[in-house]
Amino acid sequence: MAYSAKYWREINARLILSGIPDPVRQLPSMHSILDVAEFMIVEHMDTKQRDRYYSEAYRPDLNSDVVPAGFDAASQRASFAAMIAASDD
């Protein structure tokens, strides 16, 4: 998420150039924006770097059945609403 916030202009430009002129309002969830950010992180990595990144980023917590914070539906909606509010300034 920090990458998405820090590089919002680049992410927004990438989406605009892809035909999505208002990504915050047009995409279904914040996870769509995070997917684009992740793509931008890995697009210039070689296979070994990319595999290491994915292994570290998505290593499961085998000792927990709890949904990670921010991944329930209410948190996603609140996160997206906050980003919309911030983009209106």
C-alpha positions as CSV (number, residue, x, y, z in Angstrom):
1,M,0.0,0.0,0.0
2,A,2.9,2.4,0.8
3,Y,4.1,2.0,-2.8
4,S,0.7,2.9,-4.1
5,A,0.5,6.0,-2.0
6,K,4.0,7.2,-2.8
7,Y,3.8,6.6,-6.6
8,W,0.1,7.5,-7.1
9,R,0.9,9.9,-10.0
10,E,2.7,7.1,-11.9
11,I,0.0,4.5,-11.2
12,N,-2.8,7.0,-12.1
13,A,-1.0,7.9,-15.4
14,R,-0.5,4.2,-16.2
15,L,-4.3,3.6,-15.7
16,I,-5.2,6.7,-17.7
17,L,-3.0,5.6,-20.6
18,S,-4.7,2.2,-20.4
19,G,-8.1,3.8,-20.9
20,I,-9.3,4.3,-17.3
21,P,-9.5,8.1,-17.0
22,D,-10.8,8.1,-13.4
23,P,-9.4,5.0,-11.7
24,V,-10.5,5.8,-8.2
25,R,-14.2,6.0,-9.3
26,Q,-14.1,3.4,-12.1
27,L,-12.3,0.5,-10.5
28,P,-14.3,-1.9,-8.4
29,S,-12.0,-1.9,-5.3
30,M,-8.7,-0.6,-3.9
31,H,-7.3,-4.1,-4.7
32,S,-7.4,-3.2,-8.4
33,I,-5.1,-0.3,-7.8
34,L,-2.8,-2.4,-5.7
35,D,-2.7,-5.0,-8.5
36,V,-1.4,-2.3,-10.9
37,A,1.1,-1.1,-8.3
38,E,2.4,-4.6,-7.9
39,F,2.7,-5.1,-11.6
40,M,4.7,-1.9,-11.8
41,I,7.0,-3.2,-9.0
42,V,7.7,-6.6,-10.8
43,E,7.6,-5.6,-14.4
44,H,11.3,-5.0,-14.8
45,M,12.5,-7.9,-12.5
46,D,14.0,-11.0,-13.8
47,T,12.4,-14.3,-13.0
48,K,14.6,-15.0,-9.9
49,Q,13.9,-11.5,-8.5
50,R,10.2,-11.8,-9.2
51,D,9.9,-15.3,-7.6
52,R,11.7,-14.0,-4.5
53,Y,9.5,-10.9,-4.3
54,Y,6.3,-13.1,-4.6
55,S,7.6,-15.6,-2.1
56,E,8.3,-12.9,0.5
57,A,5.2,-10.8,-0.2
58,Y,2.7,-13.7,-0.1
59,R,4.2,-16.1,2.3
60,P,1.2,-17.5,4.2
61,D,1.0,-17.4,8.0
62,L,0.4,-21.0,8.6
63,N,-0.6,-20.4,12.2
64,S,-3.6,-18.2,11.6
65,D,-7.1,-18.6,10.2
66,V,-7.8,-14.9,10.6
67,V,-8.5,-12.8,7.5
68,P,-5.7,-10.2,7.3
69,A,-6.6,-6.6,8.3
70,G,-8.0,-4.6,5.4
71,F,-9.2,-7.6,3.4
72,D,-12.8,-7.8,4.7
73,A,-15.5,-6.1,2.5
74,A,-16.1,-3.2,4.9
75,S,-12.4,-2.3,5.1
76,Q,-12.1,-2.4,1.4
77,R,-15.0,0.0,0.9
78,A,-13.7,2.3,3.6
79,S,-10.2,2.3,2.0
80,F,-11.6,3.1,-1.4
81,A,-13.9,5.9,0.0
82,A,-10.9,7.5,1.8
83,M,-8.9,7.5,-1.5
84,I,-11.8,9.0,-3.4
85,A,-12.2,11.7,-0.7
86,A,-8.4,12.4,-0.9
87,S,-8.5,12.7,-4.7
88,D,-11.2,15.3,-4.6
89,D,-9.0,17.8,-2.9
